[in-house]
Each structure stands twice: as structure tokens, then as C-alpha cells.
Amino acid sequence: MEFEIISRVREIFDRTTKQASEVSEALAVIEPVPPFGGRGTVTVLLTGAALLSIALLGGVGLTAMVIMLIALGIIFLILTNVFGISFDVDPSEVFRYGGAPW
């Protein structure tokens, strides 16, 4: 029983060390530039702050896009239902003024 546990722990350790080089190569992309490139707490904090800010800015961008689409939908509903403006567009009118022969 003990030998099984030790072999499993060794197996997990071997797999982890094999993957450590791949992970370090992937993390080299987001490693700070030379003034901040030392190995220490500042590097870890700077990298973490950069990743967190990228995630937050991406979320802000997606949220703004969703809010804009909702606002455009509300404007469309107000114009069609309240003011009675219709937005019927014939596809032939859209493509009639192009350079194609049709």
C-alpha cells in the first residue's frame, strides 16, 4: 500500500516537472522587460497586476458593447412602436448602386 502511494506521488511529480518547462516557456511571453525583469516579489506583483488589468479592461469592453446593443435595440423599438417609423430595406436598393453589372 505504501509503495503504491509513493509511486503515485513520484508519477505526479514527474508529470509536473515535465510540464514545468512548457509552462515557463508560455509565461515568458508576459514576463516584464529588463528594468522590472528581476526575480522577486515586484516581478510577481507587476505581472499579476498586468494580467488583472487586461482581464478587467476586456470585461469593461464587452460590457460596453452589450450596453450599446441594448440601447440600439431600445431606440429601434421606440422609433418603430411609438413614432411609427418603419425601417424596411429592400436588398436590391442596397446593392443597386455598386459597380457590379446587375
C-alpha positions in Angstrom: 0.0 0.0 0.0 2.8 2.4 0.9 4.7 1.6 -2.2 1.6 2.4 -4.3 1.3 5.8 -2.7 4.9 6.6 -3.2 4.8 5.5 -6.8 1.8 7.7 -7.5 3.4 10.7 -5.8 6.5 10.1 -7.9 4.4 9.8 -11.0 2.6 13.1 -10.3 6.0 14.8 -9.5 7.5 13.5 -12.8 4.5 14.8 -14.8 4.6 18.1 -13.1 8.3 18.6 -13.8 7.8 17.7 -17.4 5.1 20.3 -17.8 7.1 23.0 -15.8 9.3 23.8 -18.8 6.3 24.2 -21.1 4.6 26.5 -18.6 7.8 28.6 -18.2 8.0 29.0 -21.9 4.4 30.1 -22.1 4.9 32.6 -19.2 7.9 34.1 -20.9 5.5 36.0 -23.2 4.1 38.0 -20.3 7.4 38.4 -18.4 8.3 42.0 -17.6 11.0 43.9 -19.5 14.6 44.4 -18.1 14.1 47.2 -15.6 11.4 45.1 -13.9 12.7 41.7 -15.0 14.4 40.6 -11.8 13.2 37.6 -9.9 11.4 38.8 -6.9 8.2 40.0 -5.3 8.0 43.1 -7.5 8.1 41.0 -10.7 5.3 38.7 -9.4 3.1 41.7 -8.3 3.7 43.5 -11.6 2.8 40.5 -13.7 -0.3 39.8 -11.6 -1.4 43.4 -11.9 -0.9 43.4 -15.6 -2.9 40.2 -16.1 -5.7 41.5 -13.8 -5.9 44.9 -15.7 -6.1 43.1 -19.0 -8.9 40.9 -17.7 -10.7 43.9 -16.3 -10.4 46.0 -19.4 -11.6 43.2 -21.5 -14.7 42.9 -19.3 -15.3 46.6 -19.4 -15.1 46.5 -23.3 -17.5 43.6 -23.5 -19.9 45.2 -21.1 -19.9 48.5 -23.0 -20.6 46.6 -26.2 -23.6 44.8 -24.7 -25.0 48.0 -23.2 -24.6 49.7 -26.6 -26.5 46.9 -28.4 -29.3 47.1 -25.8 -29.5 50.8 -26.2 -29.7 50.5 -30.0 -32.5 47.9 -29.6 -34.4 50.2 -27.3 -34.0 53.1 -29.8 -35.2 50.8 -32.6 -38.3 49.8 -30.5 -39.1 53.4 -29.6 -38.9 54.5 -33.2 -41.0 51.7 -34.6 -43.6 51.3 -31.9 -44.0 54.9 -30.6 -43.3 57.0 -33.7 -44.3 54.5 -36.3 -41.2 54.8 -38.4 -40.5 51.7 -40.4 -37.1 50.5 -41.5 -38.0 48.3 -44.4 -35.0 48.0 -46.7 -35.1 46.1 -50.0 -31.8 44.3 -50.7 -31.9 45.4 -54.3 -31.8 49.0 -53.2 -28.7 48.3 -51.1 -26.8 46.7 -54.0 -28.1 48.7 -56.9 -25.5 51.5 -56.6 -22.5 49.2 -56.7 -20.1 48.7 -59.6 -21.4 45.3 -60.5 -23.4 44.9 -63.7 -26.6 43.8 -62.1 
